[in-house]
Amino acid sequence: MNRTWTTLLTASLMSLTIPSHAATLLVGSYTDGASQGIYRYQFDEQRGHIDPTPQQVVKSVSPSWLVLSADRRLLFAVNETPGGNASSFSVSAKGDIKPLNQVASQGDEPTHASLSHDQRYLFVANYAVNPDPGGSLAVMPVARDGQLKPVVQQLRHRPSGVNRERQAGGHVHSLVSSPNGQYLYASDLGADKVFIYRYDGASPDQPLSPATPPSVALPPGSGPRHLLFDATGQHAYLTLEMSGEVVMFNVSGADLRVGQRLALTEASASTAKAAGGLHLSADGHFLYVSNRGTANEIVVFAVEGDGQLTFVQRRAVEGDHPREFALDPSNRFLLVANQKSNQIVVMRRDAKTGKLGETVQVLAQDAPSDLKFID
């Protein structure tokens, strides 16, 4: 065999084993069982395949929600335990993760976090299963080296009490900033409200203050969970966990005005209503919403020019309890973290129709809770 053919054969074999573009996938998980914390995987965007051997495992107690800084050089996680914490990590250019420090969140079972647009503060949602003292919003400064500082501000909300079992206390479930960074929206499942705060990064001890209006009321017993803005900032979408619905808002200043409210399932049983995460496709044309409970599916909506939603598809997640999900960087695949069936399911996605197609891969992963791509 001559040198030319040898070179061609070697290149051909390499193309079969080395992805043309591999993205870095981070998986947060609950550590009550076999999981050890945060897993770093390689994801082949051409095949929609996760390399089953982790590139790195970072030991951390129940890092259920992950947050990446704007430059992708810092990683933050909430440790969802009684007496919760938030942890900080550095991320190298190669993707290696190194622990920096951990700070008490001054609340129980933190479930969500986000960074202010200027990257100066980490906002932590303490869900708190126990209604006394209930959940809270905690504000932690981020030092220049990426380490977290102790909580400087803590805010609590009055519960609605509509559902005596689940709404006897406040339960802050997510914290999301407006696209312009001027406001922070706190979805409180226990209060049936989204609370709105004005953000002022120049006020180091009290960066948050009530906005006008200070809150948006949702239907009694609906249980607001996760909020998402579109790229224009003119529309927002919210899951109502307990009623199993998604709400479309028209945004006016700080205010959220209900434009549409849609059920995620036709089933009447409360066990089929457990709305979870939601994500927009990169082009903003489709919205994907998870519904857990006995439904265990992803519901797909088309997004019209005025932000209104039109039903497209319901797709089974082929597992139990889709805690979170993510679109890969190519937007050709959707990955689902099925917490209770201990698996990550990769589905093919049609960019034109928005529909989810065949299952490409099912990866065994103990109690996955969040999925984030670094690149």
C-alpha positions as CSV (number, residue, x, y, z in Angstrom):
1,M,0.0,0.0,0.0
2,N,1.5,3.3,-1.0
3,R,1.9,6.4,1.3
4,T,-1.1,8.2,-0.3
5,W,-3.5,5.4,0.3
6,T,-2.2,4.9,3.8
7,T,-2.8,8.6,4.6
8,L,-6.4,8.4,3.2
9,L,-7.2,5.3,5.1
10,T,-5.9,6.7,8.4
11,A,-7.9,9.9,7.9
12,S,-11.0,7.8,7.1
13,L,-10.7,5.7,10.2
14,M,-10.1,8.8,12.4
15,S,-13.3,10.4,11.0
16,L,-15.2,7.3,12.2
17,T,-13.9,7.7,15.8
18,I,-13.4,11.4,16.4
19,P,-16.5,13.7,16.2
20,S,-16.2,16.5,13.7
21,H,-17.4,18.8,16.5
22,A,-17.8,17.7,20.1
23,A,-19.6,19.9,22.6
24,T,-19.1,19.7,26.3
25,L,-22.1,18.6,28.3
26,L,-22.4,19.1,32.0
27,V,-24.9,17.1,34.1
28,G,-26.0,18.0,37.6
29,S,-27.6,15.2,39.7
30,Y,-29.0,14.2,43.0
31,T,-26.5,12.3,45.2
32,D,-28.9,10.3,47.4
33,G,-28.1,7.2,45.4
34,A,-25.1,6.2,43.2
35,S,-24.4,9.6,41.7
36,Q,-21.4,11.6,42.8
37,G,-22.3,15.1,41.7
38,I,-21.4,16.9,38.4
39,Y,-20.5,14.9,35.3
40,R,-18.7,16.2,32.3
41,Y,-19.4,14.4,29.0
42,Q,-18.4,14.8,25.4
43,F,-21.4,15.2,23.0
44,D,-21.1,14.5,19.3
45,E,-23.3,17.0,17.6
46,Q,-23.2,15.1,14.3
47,R,-24.6,11.8,15.6
48,G,-26.4,13.1,18.7
49,H,-24.4,10.8,20.9
50,I,-23.1,11.2,24.4
51,D,-19.8,9.4,25.0
52,P,-20.8,7.1,27.9
53,T,-17.4,7.5,29.6
54,P,-17.4,10.8,31.6
55,Q,-14.4,13.1,30.9
56,Q,-14.6,14.2,34.6
57,V,-16.7,13.6,37.7
58,V,-16.7,16.4,40.2
59,K,-17.9,15.3,43.7
60,S,-20.5,17.7,45.0
61,V,-23.6,17.0,47.2
62,S,-26.8,17.1,45.1
63,P,-25.8,19.9,42.6
64,S,-29.4,20.0,41.2
65,W,-29.0,23.3,39.1
66,L,-26.0,24.5,37.2
67,V,-25.2,28.1,36.1
68,L,-22.4,29.1,33.7
69,S,-20.9,32.6,33.7
70,A,-21.1,34.6,30.4
71,D,-17.5,33.8,29.5
72,R,-18.0,30.1,30.4
73,R,-15.0,30.2,32.8
74,L,-17.0,29.9,36.0
75,L,-19.6,27.3,37.0
76,F,-22.0,27.7,39.9
77,A,-24.3,25.0,41.4
78,V,-26.9,24.9,44.1
79,N,-26.7,22.0,46.6
80,E,-30.3,21.0,47.1
81,T,-30.2,19.8,50.7
82,P,-31.7,20.9,54.0
83,G,-29.4,23.7,55.1
84,G,-28.6,24.4,51.4
85,N,-25.4,25.7,49.8
86,A,-24.2,27.3,46.6
87,S,-20.9,26.1,45.2
88,S,-18.4,27.9,42.8
89,F,-16.0,26.2,40.3
90,S,-13.5,27.4,37.8
91,V,-13.7,26.0,34.2
92,S,-10.4,25.8,32.2
93,A,-10.1,26.4,28.5
94,K,-10.1,22.6,28.1
95,G,-13.3,22.3,30.2
96,D,-11.6,21.0,33.3
97,I,-13.6,21.9,36.4
98,K,-12.0,22.8,39.7
99,P,-13.8,23.6,43.0
100,L,-13.4,27.2,44.3
101,N,-15.6,27.5,47.4
102,Q,-19.0,26.9,48.9
103,V,-21.3,29.2,50.8
104,A,-24.5,28.6,52.8
105,S,-27.6,29.7,50.9
106,Q,-29.4,30.5,54.3
107,G,-32.3,28.4,53.2
108,D,-33.3,24.8,52.6
109,E,-33.4,22.9,49.3
110,P,-32.2,25.5,46.8
111,T,-33.5,24.5,43.4
112,H,-32.4,27.3,41.0
113,A,-30.0,30.1,40.6
114,S,-29.0,32.7,38.0
115,L,-26.3,35.4,37.6
116,S,-27.0,39.1,37.4
117,H,-26.2,40.5,33.9
118,D,-23.1,42.3,35.2
119,Q,-22.0,38.9,36.8
120,R,-21.6,40.5,40.2
121,Y,-24.3,38.5,42.0
122,L,-25.6,35.0,42.2
123,F,-29.4,34.9,42.9
124,V,-30.4,31.6,44.7
125,A,-33.9,30.2,44.9
126,N,-34.3,28.4,48.3
127,Y,-37.4,26.3,47.6
128,A,-37.6,24.9,51.2
129,V,-40.0,21.9,51.5
130,N,-40.8,22.8,55.1
131,P,-43.3,25.7,55.2
132,D,-41.7,27.2,58.4
133,P,-39.8,29.4,57.7
134,G,-40.5,28.6,54.0
135,G,-38.5,29.5,50.9
136,S,-36.5,32.6,50.2
137,L,-34.5,34.5,47.6
138,A,-30.9,34.8,48.6
139,V,-28.3,37.2,47.0
140,M,-24.7,36.3,47.0
141,P,-21.8,38.6,45.7
142,V,-19.4,37.0,43.3
143,A,-15.7,37.9,43.9
144,R,-13.4,38.7,41.0
145,D,-11.7,35.3,41.3
146,G,-15.1,33.6,41.0
147,Q,-15.5,32.7,44.7
148,L,-18.9,33.3,46.3
149,K,-19.3,35.6,49.3
150,P,-21.9,35.2,52.1
151,V,-25.5,36.2,51.5
152,V,-26.0,40.0,51.6
153,Q,-29.8,40.1,51.1
154,Q,-32.6,37.7,51.7
155,L,-36.3,38.1,50.7
156,R,-39.4,36.1,51.6
157,H,-42.9,36.0,50.2
158,R,-46.3,35.4,51.8
159,P,-47.8,32.1,50.7
160,S,-51.3,31.9,49.2
161,G,-52.3,28.9,51.3
162,V,-54.7,27.7,48.6
163,N,-53.2,24.2,48.7
164,R,-52.7,23.5,52.4
165,E,-50.2,20.8,51.7
166,R,-48.0,22.5,49.1
167,Q,-48.6,26.2,49.7
168,A,-48.5,26.7,53.4
169,G,-45.2,28.5,52.9
170,G,-43.4,30.4,50.2
171,H,-41.5,28.2,47.8
172,V,-39.2,30.3,45.5
173,H,-38.7,28.0,42.5
174,S,-36.8,30.1,39.9
175,L,-35.0,33.5,39.5
176,V,-34.8,35.0,36.0
177,S,-33.5,38.4,35.0
178,S,-35.1,40.5,32.2
179,P,-33.1,40.6,29.0
180,N,-31.9,44.2,29.8
181,G,-30.8,43.1,33.3
182,Q,-32.9,45.8,35.0
183,Y,-35.4,43.4,36.7
184,L,-35.3,40.1,38.5
185,Y,-38.4,37.8,38.4
186,A,-38.9,35.4,41.3
187,S,-41.5,32.6,40.6
188,D,-42.9,31.5,43.9
189,L,-44.9,28.3,43.8
190,G,-46.2,28.8,47.3
191,A,-47.5,32.3,46.7
192,D,-49.1,31.9,43.3
193,K,-47.2,35.0,42.2
194,V,-44.2,36.1,40.2
195,F,-42.4,38.8,42.3
196,I,-40.6,41.6,40.4
197,Y,-37.5,43.3,41.8
198,R,-35.5,46.2,40.4
199,Y,-31.8,45.4,40.2
200,D,-29.1,48.0,41.2
201,G,-25.6,46.5,41.1
202,A,-24.2,49.8,42.6
203,S,-26.0,49.1,45.9
204,P,-23.8,46.3,47.4
205,D,-25.9,45.5,50.4
206,Q,-29.4,45.8,48.9
207,P,-29.2,45.2,45.1
208,L,-32.9,44.3,44.9
209,S,-35.9,46.5,45.6
210,P,-39.6,46.0,44.7
211,A,-40.4,47.1,41.2
212,T,-43.6,48.7,39.9
213,P,-45.7,46.6,39.9
214,P,-44.1,44.5,42.7
215,S,-45.7,41.2,41.5
216,V,-48.0,39.4,39.0
217,A,-50.7,37.2,40.4
218,L,-51.4,33.8,38.8
219,P,-54.5,31.6,39.3
220,P,-55.0,30.3,42.9
221,G,-53.3,27.0,43.4
222,S,-51.5,27.1,40.0
223,G,-48.0,27.1,41.4
224,P,-45.6,29.2,39.2
225,R,-42.3,27.4,38.5
226,H,-40.0,28.5,35.7
227,L,-40.0,31.7,33.6
228,L,-38.4,32.4,30.3
229,F,-38.0,35.5,28.1
230,D,-37.7,35.5,24.3
231,A,-34.8,37.2,22.7
232,T,-36.7,40.4,22.0
233,G,-37.8,40.8,25.7
234,Q,-41.3,41.5,24.5
235,H,-42.7,38.1,25.5
236,A,-42.2,35.7,28.4
237,Y,-43.4,32.2,29.1
238,L,-44.1,30.6,32.5
239,T,-44.9,27.1,33.6
240,L,-47.5,26.6,36.3
241,E,-46.4,23.4,38.0
242,M,-49.5,22.5,40.0
243,S,-52.2,23.2,37.3
244,G,-50.0,21.8,34.5
245,E,-50.1,24.9,32.2
246,V,-48.0,27.3,30.3
247,V,-48.6,31.0,30.3
248,M,-47.6,33.5,27.6
249,F,-47.0,37.1,28.7
250,N,-46.7,40.3,26.9
251,V,-44.0,42.4,28.6
252,S,-44.6,46.1,29.3
253,G,-41.8,47.7,31.2
254,A,-41.4,45.5,34.3
255,D,-45.0,44.2,34.1
256,L,-46.1,40.9,32.7
257,R,-49.5,40.9,31.1
258,V,-51.2,37.5,30.5
259,G,-51.8,37.0,26.8
260,Q,-52.5,33.3,26.7
261,R,-52.8,30.3,29.1
262,L,-52.7,26.7,27.8
263,A,-53.0,23.3,29.4
264,L,-50.2,20.9,28.9
265,T,-52.4,17.8,29.1
266,E,-56.1,17.0,28.5
267,A,-56.1,14.7,31.6
268,S,-58.1,15.9,34.5
269,A,-56.2,14.0,37.2
270,S,-53.9,16.2,39.3
271,T,-51.2,13.4,39.1
272,A,-50.9,14.1,35.4
273,K,-50.1,17.8,36.0
274,A,-46.5,18.6,37.0
275,A,-45.2,21.2,34.6
276,G,-41.4,21.6,34.7
277,G,-38.8,23.3,32.6
278,L,-39.2,25.2,29.3
279,H,-36.9,26.2,26.5
280,L,-37.0,28.1,23.2
281,S,-35.3,26.9,20.1
282,A,-32.4,29.1,19.0
283,D,-34.4,30.7,16.3
284,G,-37.3,31.4,18.7
285,H,-39.8,29.7,16.5
286,F,-40.6,26.8,18.9
287,L,-41.2,26.4,22.7
288,Y,-40.6,23.1,24.5
289,V,-42.2,22.4,27.8
290,S,-41.8,19.4,30.1
291,N,-44.8,17.9,32.0
292,R,-43.9,15.2,34.6
293,G,-46.3,13.3,36.8
294,T,-48.0,10.4,35.0
295,A,-47.7,12.3,31.7
296,N,-43.9,12.3,31.4
297,E,-43.7,14.1,28.1
298,I,-42.4,17.1,26.2
299,V,-45.0,19.4,24.7
300,V,-44.0,21.4,21.6
301,F,-45.6,24.7,20.6
302,A,-45.0,26.9,17.6
303,V,-44.3,30.6,18.5
304,E,-46.2,33.0,16.3
305,G,-45.0,36.5,15.4
306,D,-47.0,38.0,18.3
307,G,-45.6,35.6,20.8
308,Q,-48.8,33.4,20.9
309,L,-48.4,29.7,21.1
310,T,-49.9,27.0,18.8
311,F,-49.8,23.3,19.8
312,V,-47.6,21.1,17.7
313,Q,-46.8,17.8,19.4
314,R,-46.7,15.8,22.6
315,R,-43.7,13.5,22.8
316,A,-43.2,10.9,25.5
317,V,-39.8,11.1,27.2
318,E,-39.5,7.3,27.5
319,G,-38.7,7.6,31.1
320,D,-39.9,8.9,34.5
321,H,-39.8,12.5,35.7
322,P,-38.2,14.8,33.1
323,R,-36.6,17.1,35.7
324,E,-34.9,19.2,33.0
325,F,-34.0,19.1,29.3
326,A,-31.8,21.0,26.9
327,L,-31.3,21.6,23.2
328,D,-27.8,20.9,22.0
329,P,-25.7,23.7,20.4
330,S,-26.7,22.6,16.9
331,N,-30.4,22.5,17.8
332,R,-30.7,19.2,16.0
333,F,-31.2,17.2,19.2
334,L,-33.1,17.5,22.5
335,L,-31.7,15.8,25.6
336,V,-34.0,14.9,28.6
337,A,-32.8,14.3,32.2
338,N,-35.3,11.7,33.5
339,Q,-34.6,11.9,37.2
340,K,-36.5,8.9,38.5
341,S,-35.7,6.4,35.8
342,N,-32.0,7.3,36.0
343,Q,-31.3,8.1,32.3
344,I,-30.6,10.8,29.8
345,V,-32.6,10.4,26.6
346,V,-31.4,12.0,23.3
347,M,-34.1,12.8,20.7
348,R,-33.7,14.0,17.1
349,R,-35.3,17.3,16.3
350,D,-36.7,18.7,13.1
351,A,-35.7,22.4,12.8
352,K,-38.4,23.2,10.2
353,T,-41.4,21.6,12.0
354,G,-40.1,21.7,15.6
355,K,-41.2,18.1,16.1
356,L,-39.2,15.7,18.1
357,G,-38.4,12.4,16.3
358,E,-36.7,9.2,16.9
359,T,-34.7,8.4,20.1
360,V,-31.0,8.4,19.2
361,Q,-29.6,7.3,22.6
362,V,-30.5,6.4,26.1
363,L,-27.6,6.9,28.6
364,A,-27.7,5.5,32.1
365,Q,-27.2,8.3,34.5
366,D,-28.2,8.2,38.2
367,A,-30.8,10.9,39.2
368,P,-29.9,13.6,36.6
369,S,-31.4,17.0,37.4
370,D,-29.9,19.5,35.0
371,L,-28.1,19.7,31.6
372,K,-25.9,22.5,30.5
373,F,-23.7,22.8,27.4
374,I,-20.4,24.8,27.7
375,D,-20.0,25.2,23.9
